[in-house]
């Protein structure tokens, strides 16, 4: 049911094809007017490069004889080719650069559209179909603001990343060839997941499940960021985080484990708490594709699986590092065999209590 003066205006009389065409031109900043061969001629670029670019961005050219490209597409191709030539990038590097943009933009666009649909459905008490149709009307007027927010956030994140790199690697030049097979980055890596997630969410509908996961993700992200960590990714009922030093990693891990499901937003006040369990490891990782890889990540995940609700487990080497400070209590746990890891002797991490 729609209410009062906020009732939105929708174009129910416009055929779907007309709506799509109108949105297309608005969002792309101009009409599609070039075929693949015309783009090749205009840019002077190799046809193979053009088709690879679009495949990497996630929008392959499936109908090369159709007028599919815009003036903005031509400019983007020329800019990318100019950078690749100047930096003498091979195809692997080119692919990584363009795929990073395409994958991120795909996920971002989906996330923002779904958020808008959810908002409109709640605000106007609309069903899913009506909310999506209304979103099509609202998106064009939001595009400029969303574009500005994206550029602003990207610049801030890039500045934060390069600032950390400048501090971490200043004067770190080395001619030692003995560590060429060692993963490059020392990080505290942690996993946190919701205890009994499947059981707790089995009876939820789509809207309730989405809200549950969103609250967990937002609550966990706030704890991680406020303590000085960074979220690598969320995976439904789990979050992967990193920190640049082991003490910060311990604070993030304990902060997550000590926070009840009520505070995380996964349970309403008065309902039973929904705890999380955490695994934390200090070790080397490889950072690629916006993700991290290596045995350290796998070990942190396996420790999480072994942890009791509202507790943090670390491995023996990480415990040895943390033992250097009096801030933490470390309690050895029974050794166990873990598939893919072997014999594991976890250590429980707690805060040291001072009388």
N, C-alpha and C positions, 0 to 999 in steps of 0.2 A: 504494500500500500504506500502511495506517495503522499507527502504532507506539504501543506502551506506553500509559501512563496518560493521555497527551495526546490519545488518540483522541477526536475530537469526537462529540457527540450530534446526530443529525439526525432530522427528523420525516418519515420516508419515507412514513408512513401518512396524512399530511395532504394532502388534495386541494389543487391549486394555488390554487383560488379562496379556500379557507379561509386559506391562508398569506398570500395577498395582502391579505385583509380584516384579518387580525391585524396585519400589518405596517402597513397603512394607518392603523389607529386608534392604534397605538403612536407612529408617526412624526408624525402630525398632531396628537397630543395630545387626541384626541376623535373622535367619530364624525361622519360626514357626515350632516347632518339638515335642511339647508335647500335649497330650490330657488332659482333666480335671482330669481323674483318675491318669494319670502319674504325674501331678503336685501335687495332693494330696499325692501320695506316696513319691515324692521327698522331699516335704517340711514337711511332717508329720502334716500338718494342716487339720482341719476339712473341709470336702467338703462344708458344709453350709457356713463356713466363706469365702472360696474361691469364691463361687458364689455370696455371698452378696457383697464382695469387688468389683467385676466387675460390679455388678448392680449399686452400689453406684458411681463408677467412670464414669458410663454412657455407658458402653460397655458390656451389659449382655451376658452371655454364652448361645447362642441360639442353638448351635450344639455341645453338650458336647463330642461326640465321634470323632470329627475332631481334627487334629493337629493344635491347635489355639494359643498355648502359646510359648513364647521364654524364653531363659535363663534370660533375663532382667526382664521378668514378674515374674519368680520364685524368683529372688532376691528382687523385689519390695514387693511381698507378704510376704516374710520372714522378711524384714525390718519393714513393717507395723505391723505384728503380734508381733514382738519383742517389739516395742514401746508400743503397746496396753497392753501387758502382764506386762511390767515394770511399766507403769503408772496405771495399773489396771482399764482400761477404760471399761465402760459398752458399750452395743451395740449402745446406742444413741450417745455417744461421738465418738465411732468409725465411725459411719455413717456420723456425722458432719464433722470430719476431712477429710474423703475420698471424700465425696460429694463436699467439698470446692475445692479440687484439681481438681476433674473431671469437675465440672461446669465451673470453671475458665479456665481450659485448653481447653475445648470445645469452649467457646466463643473466647478465644485468638486465637486458630488455625483458626477459621472461619474468624475472623477480619483480621488476617494477610494474609490469602490466598486471600480474597476479595480485600485487598489493593494491593497485587501484581498483581492480574488480572486487576484491574483498571489502574495501572501504565503501564502495558504492552500494554493494549489496546490504551492508549493515546500515548505512546512513538512510537509504531510501526503502529498506525492507523489500529488496528485489530478489527474484529468483536468479539462479546462475546465468541463464541465457540473457535475461534483461540487463543484468549488471554488465555482461560482456559487451552487449550492443551499446550501452551507455558509455562504456569506457572508450569505444571507438570515436565517440563524439568529443570526449574530453581530452584525449591524448594530444591532438595537434596543438592545442593552446598551452600545453605543459612542456612541449618539446624544448623550447629555448631555455627554460629554467633548468630542466633535467640535464641538458647538454652543458650548461654552465657549472652545475654542481659536479658533474663528472670530471670536467677539466680541473676544477678547483681541488677536488679530492685526490686526483691523480698527481697533481703537482705537489700537494702536501705529503702524500705517501712517498713519492720519489725523493723529496727533500729529506724525509726521515730516514729512508733506506740509505741514501748516499752519505748522510751524516754519520750513521752507524758504521758504514764501511770505512769512511775516512778515519774514524777514531780507532777502529779495530785493527786496521792493516797499515796504519802510518808507521813507516820505518821497518816494515816486516819483510823486506826483501831477503831472499835466501838463495844460496847456490847449492844447498844440500839436496842431492838427488835421491837420498835414501827414502824419502817419504812420498815419492811420486804416485804410489798406489794407495796412499792414505786419503780418506775423504777429507775435504778441505775445511769444513766449518765445525768448531767446537760449540755445542749447544746443549742446554738442558731441554729435553724433549719429554712431553707429558701427554698422556691420554686421560680423559675423564669420561665415564659413561654412566647412564642412569641404570640403577639396579632394577632388574626384572622389567625392563622396558616393554617387552612383548606382552607379558602378562598384564601390566598396568594399562596398556593401550588397546587391548583386544576388543573391548566393547565400545570404543569410541567411534563416532561417525567421522566423516572427512573433515568437517569444520572443527570439531573438537580435537582431532588428531593434529591438524595443522596448527591450532592454537597452542597445544601442548608442546609441540616441537619448537615452535617459534619462541615461546616463553623460555624454554630451556636454553636455546641458542643465545637469546639476548641476555639472559641472566648470567650464563657462563662467560660470555664475551666480556661483559662489564667487569666481572671479577678478575679475569685474566689481564685485561688492559689496565685496570686501575692498579694492579700489583706490579705492572711493568713488563708483562709478557705480550706475546702476539699470537693471535689465532691463525693457524695455518689453514684449517678447514673444519667444517662440521660434517658429520656423517650420521644424520638421523638422530640416534640416541647417544652419540659420542662427539667429543671435540678434541682436536689435536692442537697443542700449543707448543711454542718454543720461547726460551729466554736466552739472553746472551751470557748470563752467569748463573752459577749453580744455586746461590742463595736466593736469587729472585725466583728461580724455578721452584725451589722448596716453598717459598711463600705463596706462589700461585697454586701449587698442588694442595697445600694445607688449606688455603682459602676456599678452594672448591670442595674439598672433603668436609670441611667444618660447616659449610653452608647447607642448610636444610632445603628440601624441595619447596617449602613455602617461600623462602627468600628467593630461590631461583625462579619462582613463578610456575613450577610444575605441579603445585598443589595449592588449593585455596586455603586461606586461614581457617583453622578448625578441622581440616582434613588431615589424614595421616601424612607425615613427612615422606618425601621421596628422595632418598639419599643418592649420592653419587660415589663412585670409587675411582681411585686415581693410581696410575703408574707413572713413575718419573725416572729418567735415566740421563746421566751426563755422558756425552760421547760425541763422536764425529758423524756428520751427516752430509749428504749431497743435496743442494738446493737447485731444483729444476722445475720448470713449468708451473710455478707458483705452489709447489709442493716440496716435501722433503723425503729423502730416501736413505736407506741403509739399515744395517743390523740394529742400530740404536733405536730406530723407530719401531721395528718389529719387537724388540725386547720390551719397550715401554708399553706396547699394546698387550703383550702377554702378561706382564705384571698387573696390568689393570684387570685382566680376566681373573687373576688369582686373588685380588684384593677383596677384603670384606667390605660391607657397606660403610661409608663414611670414613674410610681409611686410605692411607697412602703407602704404597710399597715402592721400594727402590732396590736396585741390585747392589751387590757387595762393593763394587768399585765406586758407585755413587755414594754409598754410605760412608766409605772411607774418606771421600772428599768432604762430606758434610760433618764428619766427626771432628774436623779441625775447629769448629765453632761450638760454643757452649749453648747456642740457641736451640739446639734440637736434641731430642732423645731418639736413639736408634736401637731397635729391638730385633734380634735375629729371629726369623720364623723357620718352621720346619722345612727342610729341603724337600723338593718334589720334582718328579719328571714331567717336563712340559714338551709336547710334540713340537718338533721344529727347533727347539731350543736346547733340549737335553736336560741335564740336572741343574735345577735352579734353586738357589738359596736366597730367597727374598728377605728384605729387612724392612720392618715397619718404621715409618718416619712420623714422629710426633713433636710437638713443641716441648721444650724442656720447662718443667715447672719449677719455680724458685720459691722456696718457703720463706 
